[in-house]
Amino acid sequence: MAKARTIPPDHKAFATLPVQMITVGPASEQVAVHVAGRLLPTRLPLICVPGYQRNMSDYASFLRLVRRGDEDGMPMVLVDLKGRGRSRDRKRPADYTSINDAADLAEVLHALAIPRAVFVGQGYGGQVLMALAARHPSMIAGTVLIDAGPVNDARGVVRLRSMLDDFEGVRSVQGLRAILRRVLAADFPGLSESALDEMAFRTHYIDKRNRAIKLFDAALVRLLDGFDFDDVLMAQWPLFDALASAPLMMMRAQLTQQLRRETFDEMLRRRRDAEGFIIENQGSPALLDTDDDVQPIADFIRRLPVIRTPAAAA
């Protein structure tokens, strides 16, 4: 049986995001999804995929801003990949790959009767979307990549591992806040201490014994072992090229260590038809909590043609 992580039922980061569980693969492995709006054949839904160890709470503000004043408009689906958030863990740690996560995502869309969608992916979530496009190009009506490309920055991988290791010895809320403030202060220089605190509880909670408990499978941290700052990671440009059949927007947080600027520039060079934006004064994950950052994405999506199935057109 896949391990069932314990998550407080009243965890604040998930308060506005009730989920349904969809079994994908083994019966013990389920994927948590939050659906906002009505899934109709005449509207392209927007599917949001978070980063490596992260979960759908990173998109809570984004969802609110996109759907503000348009409750009957764009349907949105937020997904926790297996081993993250409220989804169940994989039975085998070796199965945590972007290829497998893309296959799971395709199964989730089938379960929700979504033949085609627009996708937003941050960091690792964007790599999952590239893998999805390689296997199921017809599902992709448009893609927004945020701090995501065909090659990781090894510095970002090592930094993430170090940050997650730092959480291991935390024994209080104050300790968790102190570590997160120290780690993220350089990534989000304009963010208040209360907002930094809120970010801490997107990926961890404090249990009754004052321990910081992960909202993701600990195996994900162990899979980062072996990376060094000076590693040169292999680029997967064929996966990036798989997105060529649909419109593309690419965004890079100015202070991110997940995607090098030269990689981002090369992506723009290869896709001259794509829209490119810099999210100023932020690291990863992008906050997506202001109109300045969210409106370009909403405009990009609304410019895409609405799909119509034969049943809808009849």
SULDA-V752543 format. One record per residue. N is the residue number from 1. RES is the residue in one letter. PSI is psi in whole degrees, 0 to 359 (none if undefined). OMEGA is omega in degrees with one decimal (none if undefined). NEAR is the number of other ideal C-beta (glycine too) atoms within 8 Angstrom. Layout:
[[N RES PSI OMEGA NEAR] [N RES PSI OMEGA NEAR]]
This chain:
[[1 M 139 174.5 5] [2 A 141 -177.8 10] [3 K 135 177.3 7] [4 A 110 175.9 7] [5 R 146 178.6 8] [6 T 127 178.7 5] [7 I 127 179.8 9] [8 P 132 -178.1 6] [9 P 340 -179.4 4] [10 D 24 -178.0 5] [11 H 124 -169.9 11] [12 K 322 -177.3 6] [13 A 336 -177.9 9] [14 F 5 -170.8 11] [15 A 323 -176.9 7] [16 T 8 -173.4 4] [17 L 67 175.4 10] [18 P 149 -175.0 4] [19 V 160 165.8 11] [20 Q 150 -177.1 8] [21 M 130 -179.6 9] [22 I 122 178.8 11] [23 T 126 -179.9 8] [24 V 117 -178.3 11] [25 G 224 -179.9 6] [26 P 150 -176.1 6] [27 A 334 -178.1 4] [28 S 354 -177.2 8] [29 E 114 -178.6 14] [30 Q 150 179.4 10] [31 V 131 179.1 16] [32 A 131 177.6 13] [33 V 144 173.1 14] [34 H 125 179.8 11] [35 V 124 176.7 10] [36 A 126 -177.9 9] [37 G 177 -177.5 12] [38 R 131 176.4 6] [39 L 106 -176.5 11] [40 L 149 180.0 7] [41 P 345 -179.0 8] [42 T 3 -179.2 7] [43 R 136 173.8 12] [44 L 120 174.4 13] [45 P 159 177.7 13] [46 L 123 -178.3 14] [47 I 126 -175.7 14] [48 C 125 -176.5 15] [49 V 122 -176.8 14] [50 P 180 -177.9 17] [51 G 192 -164.2 13] [52 Y 299 -179.0 7] [53 Q 12 -169.9 11] [54 R 180 -176.2 16] [55 N 181 -171.6 13] [56 M 344 179.8 15] [57 S 340 175.8 11] [58 D 342 -177.7 13] [59 Y 9 -176.3 12] [60 A 312 179.0 11] [61 S 321 178.0 9] [62 F 313 178.9 14] [63 L 314 -178.1 12] [64 R 317 -177.2 8] [65 L 321 -179.1 13] [66 V 321 -175.3 13] [67 R 3 -179.3 12] [68 R 125 178.5 6] [69 G 9 -177.2 3] [70 D 51 -172.7 8] [71 E 335 178.1 6] [72 D 11 -175.2 5] [73 G 233 -170.1 7] [74 M 117 174.4 13] [75 P 144 -178.9 12] [76 M 144 178.3 14] [77 V 121 175.5 17] [78 L 137 -172.8 12] [79 V 136 164.6 14] [80 D 117 174.8 15] [81 L 158 179.8 14] [82 K 139 179.7 14] [83 G 2 -179.3 12] [84 R 150 175.0 14] [85 G 232 -176.0 13] [86 R 1 173.7 9] [87 S 157 180.0 12] [88 R 157 179.5 12] [89 D 154 173.2 13] [90 R 151 178.7 14] [91 K 326 -177.7 9] [92 R 120 179.4 5] [93 P 328 -179.3 9] [94 A 344 -179.3 5] [95 D 358 175.6 8] [96 Y 88 177.5 13] [97 T 158 178.7 7] [98 S 328 178.3 10] [99 I 313 179.6 7] [100 N 322 178.6 10] [101 D 324 176.6 13] [102 A 320 177.7 15] [103 A 320 176.5 9] [104 D 317 -179.0 13] [105 L 320 177.2 14] [106 A 320 179.1 12] [107 E 323 177.0 11] [108 V 317 178.8 14] [109 L 320 176.8 12] [110 H 317 -178.8 8] [111 A 328 -179.9 8] [112 L 6 180.0 11] [113 A 43 177.3 6] [114 I 107 -179.2 11] [115 P 336 -173.4 8] [116 R 146 -174.9 9] [117 A 170 168.6 13] [118 V 143 -174.4 13] [119 F 143 171.3 14] [120 V 129 179.2 15] [121 G 131 176.1 16] [122 Q 135 175.5 17] [123 G 236 179.0 17] [124 Y 326 178.3 10] [125 G 326 175.8 15] [126 G 325 177.0 15] [127 Q 325 174.4 14] [128 V 321 179.9 15] [129 L 324 175.5 17] [130 M 318 177.8 16] [131 A 323 176.8 13] [132 L 317 -179.9 14] [133 A 326 179.6 16] [134 A 326 -178.2 10] [135 R 327 -174.1 9] [136 H 65 -176.7 9] [137 P 332 -178.0 10] [138 S 343 178.8 6] [139 M 342 -170.5 12] [140 I 109 174.9 16] [141 A 342 179.5 12] [142 G 154 -176.8 14] [143 T 139 170.8 15] [144 V 116 176.9 15] [145 L 130 178.6 14] [146 I 116 -177.6 16] [147 D 38 -177.3 16] [148 A 136 178.9 15] [149 G 186 -176.6 10] [150 P 358 177.2 11] [151 V 136 176.1 10] [152 N 155 169.6 7] [153 D 117 -177.1 12] [154 A 329 178.6 13] [155 R 320 179.9 8] [156 G 323 178.8 13] [157 V 314 -178.9 13] [158 V 320 -179.7 12] [159 R 319 177.7 9] [160 L 314 179.4 11] [161 R 317 -179.7 12] [162 S 319 179.7 8] [163 M 315 -179.1 10] [164 L 326 175.7 12] [165 D 323 -179.5 8] [166 D 329 -178.3 10] [167 F 340 -172.2 12] [168 E 324 -176.5 7] [169 G 8 -176.0 6] [170 V 136 -178.5 12] [171 R 18 179.1 7] [172 S 161 174.5 8] [173 V 319 -179.3 7] [174 Q 321 179.2 6] [175 G 318 178.3 11] [176 L 315 179.3 14] [177 R 317 -177.7 12] [178 A 316 -179.9 8] [179 I 314 -177.4 12] [180 L 320 178.3 12] [181 R 319 179.7 11] [182 R 317 -175.9 7] [183 V 318 -171.1 9] [184 L 353 -177.5 12] [185 A 321 -179.4 9] [186 A 332 -178.5 6] [187 D 330 -177.0 11] [188 F 70 -174.0 13] [189 P 339 -179.5 8] [190 G 4 -173.2 4] [191 L 138 178.7 9] [192 S 162 178.6 5] [193 E 324 179.9 7] [194 S 324 177.9 6] [195 A 323 175.0 9] [196 L 320 177.6 15] [197 D 318 -179.9 11] [198 E 322 179.2 9] [199 M 325 -179.7 11] [200 A 322 -173.8 11] [201 F 11 167.6 11] [202 R 333 -175.6 11] [203 T 353 -179.7 11] [204 H 161 167.0 12] [205 Y 163 179.2 10] [206 I 124 -178.4 10] [207 D 184 -175.9 7] [208 K 344 178.4 3] [209 R 14 178.0 4] [210 N 32 174.8 8] [211 R 144 174.1 8] [212 A 117 -176.9 12] [213 I 132 -178.0 9] [214 K 142 169.8 13] [215 L 36 177.2 13] [216 F 164 -178.7 12] [217 D 129 179.0 13] [218 A 337 179.0 7] [219 A 333 179.0 11] [220 L 327 178.0 13] [221 V 316 -178.8 11] [222 R 331 179.2 8] [223 L 347 178.5 8] [224 L 352 178.9 12] [225 D 145 176.4 6] [226 G 348 177.4 4] [227 F 142 175.3 9] [228 D 159 -177.5 7] [229 F 323 -173.7 6] [230 D 11 176.6 5] [231 D 142 173.2 8] [232 V 109 -175.1 5] [233 L 143 -175.3 9] [234 M 131 178.0 5] [235 A 144 179.4 7] [236 Q 63 -177.1 10] [237 W 327 176.5 8] [238 P 325 177.0 7] [239 L 319 176.1 12] [240 F 319 -179.4 12] [241 D 340 178.6 8] [242 A 342 178.1 11] [243 L 1 -171.2 13] [244 A 341 -174.5 6] [245 S 357 -177.3 7] [246 A 160 177.6 11] [247 P 150 -174.0 11] [248 L 137 168.7 13] [249 M 138 178.7 15] [250 M 134 -179.7 14] [251 M 145 177.6 15] [252 R 127 174.4 14] [253 A 133 -172.8 13] [254 Q 325 -173.9 9] [255 L 12 -176.6 11] [256 T 150 169.6 13] [257 Q 13 178.8 9] [258 Q 331 -175.0 11] [259 L 116 179.9 13] [260 R 149 -179.6 7] [261 R 322 -179.6 7] [262 E 328 175.7 6] [263 T 317 178.3 13] [264 F 316 179.4 13] [265 D 321 178.4 8] [266 E 324 176.1 8] [267 M 317 178.3 14] [268 L 324 179.2 11] [269 R 320 -178.8 7] [270 R 331 179.0 9] [271 R 77 -176.5 11] [272 R 344 177.0 6] [273 D 350 -174.7 5] [274 A 156 174.1 11] [275 E 139 -179.3 8] [276 G 139 -178.9 10] [277 F 150 171.1 9] [278 I 129 174.9 8] [279 I 110 -169.7 11] [280 E 146 169.5 5] [281 N 32 178.4 7] [282 Q 154 167.6 13] [283 G 208 -179.2 10] [284 S 145 0.0 14] [285 P 147 175.8 11] [286 A 139 -173.5 12] [287 L 325 179.0 10] [288 L 45 -175.1 13] [289 D 13 176.0 8] [290 T 154 177.6 8] [291 D 324 -179.0 6] [292 D 324 -178.8 5] [293 D 330 -174.8 12] [294 V 325 -174.5 13] [295 Q 320 176.4 8] [296 P 324 178.3 11] [297 I 314 -179.9 15] [298 A 319 179.1 10] [299 D 318 178.2 8] [300 F 314 -177.6 13] [301 I 318 -176.4 13] [302 R 345 175.0 7] [303 R 347 -179.6 6] [304 L 147 179.3 11] [305 P 142 177.1 4] [306 V 134 178.0 7] [307 I 148 176.1 11] [308 R 118 176.0 7] [309 T 161 177.5 8] [310 P 324 -179.4 5] [311 A 323 -178.6 6] [312 A 329 -176.6 9] [313 A 341 -176.6 6] [314 A none none 4]]
